[in-house]
Amino acid sequence: MTGVTLNQAIKRYGDVQVIHGVDLDIADGEFCVFVGPSGCGKSTLLRMIAGLEETSDGKISIGTRDVTHTDPAERGVAMVFQTYALYPHMTVEENMGFGLRMTGHPKDEITRKVDEASKILKLDDYLKRKPAALSGGQRQRVAIGRAIVRGPEVFLFDEPLSNLDAELRVDMRVEIARLHKEIGATMIYVTHDQVEAMTLADKIVVLRAGRIEQVGAPMELYTNPDNKFVAGFIGSPGMNFLNGVVTGGGVMVPALADAVIPASVGLPPEGSDVIVGLRPQTTTVTKVDEAAITVDLTEQLGGVAYDYLRTPTGEKLVVETKGLDVVPAGSPVRVNFDPADVMFFDAQTEARLR
């Protein structure tokens, strides 16, 4: 198995540049997830690595080989797409071995590799079925099995779970994580779902508008984001952002009834605007007799609930509550948090203030 390196990778469509000089190192055996909103360039970047999109400038290496302009079939990668792309007239066994048959591999070798992949993916009982007789999750496992039998150096996944329902997505996340642990291959995975990114990745690459915003381990990005975009994208529910003004004693927040939050970071001059970040998971509410903040709506999900608060400034504030006791809608509340958990961002650049 080998790693992947991108050096100033650029993609243009005519005069329009969509990938802007990406530098990235993905280690041998690492599970790397590209995450970001729709249109950020994550699938384009994956297709550039696969060779399905031409690299306009820069360099892409797999292991020690420069594959920037190498044919996709010669790159040593296998790609699993959002759609299963299975041949409906072929059995599971035939679908999984089709690529090897087309490249002239011996029949016994194909049988052996298909059997090995089917054991890994628990498809032994379905080898003689056709895709129409399979569930969505089983079809996606067949598509992954087709990639495994090729024995690639790098696996590429382009939003492979987006066509599945919620329960199947959870099951397949577990399957893919187990697969990575079992075969130890380098895997690059594209998703817009930050929950998938957090649960699967060794390394997350957060993209926006064709540029890398931050690279790091899941909890590193969650606890130490470089800017407002990363802070808001990583974590579910997303971080709350409130307007604040620097005062002599810290940052005054109108949405919190003009509460002043002490800050141990470097702040701009007094009177400057800043953005205050509060994670729902580190914030609680206490019901009081009278307050400017009230509970607008509560989502009760069983062992956890989300309180949507109405603030005097109209800014959104979500608080996560554990347990079954929730504050009724319409109740006035006090918002509680540890100032050490608060993050501050520059109002103009949106960079984290440290």
C-alpha positions, 0 to 999 in steps of 0.5 A: 500500500502507498500514500498520496501526495498533491503538490500545488494541484490546480484544476481549471475549466477554461478560464474558471479555476475550481481547485486552487493550488492544493498541497496535501500528504496522505500517509500510507494506510491512512483513512482521509476524508474530504469534507465540505459543502456542495460545490467546494471541489471535494469530488473534483479533487478525488477525480483528479487523483483517480485520473478521471479529471485532468490536472491543469497544473501541479503534481499528483503522486501515488507512492513514489510515482508521478501519476499526474498525467498517467492513465486511470487504469495505470494509477493503481486506484479503485473507485467506489461511486455514489451510484452502485453501477452494477450490471443488472444481468450479472450475478454478484459473483460476476459483477465483482470479477468483471474487471479482472475478466476484462484484463485477462486474469485466469479464472481460478485467480478471479474465483479466489479473489472474489471469494476473499472479498465476499468473506470480508464483506459478508457476501458469501450467501449472495454470490448467485443473486442478481442486483435486483434481489439485493438491498441498497446496502448489499449492492453498495457492498458488492460495489466495494467488493468489485474494488477490493478484487482489483487489489488497488494501492488506494481506494477512492470513495465518492459519497458512497452512502448518500443513496442509502437511508439513515439506518443503512448509512450507519451500518455501512459506516461501520462496514467501511471502518471495519474494512479499513481496519482489516485490509489496512489500505490507503482510503480517500473518502468524499462526503458532505456529511461531517458525521461520516467524516468524524466517525471514519477519518484518521485525517479530515480535509475541510474544503471550501471553494476549491481551497483547503481550510484546515487539515487534522484529526477529527477531534483536533478540528472539533476542539481547535478550529482555525476559523469560523468556517471549520468551527461551524462545519465540524460538530453536530449541531453546528457551533452557535455564532453570536455577535460581540463587542470588545469591552474592557472586561472581555466581550459583551454579547447582546444576544446573551442580555449584554453578558460580558464573557472574559477572554484569555485570548488576544482581542482587537481594540475596545469597541471592535466587533468579534464573533463569539462561538458557543458549542451546543454540547458545552452550553446548558440552560436553567429555567428562571422566573424572568429572562430575555432569553426563552425556549422557542422549540425543543427537539426531544430525541430520547436521551438527548434534546436540542433547545432552540432559544429565542434571544433578544437580538433574534440570533440563533442559539441551540443548546444540547440537553442530556436526559429526559427532563426538558425545559418547556417551550416558552420558558425563560432561561439562563444560558450557562457555559464555561468561558474557557469553552468559548471561541472568538473569531475576527469579525472581518477575516473570520480567523480564530483569535488565539 
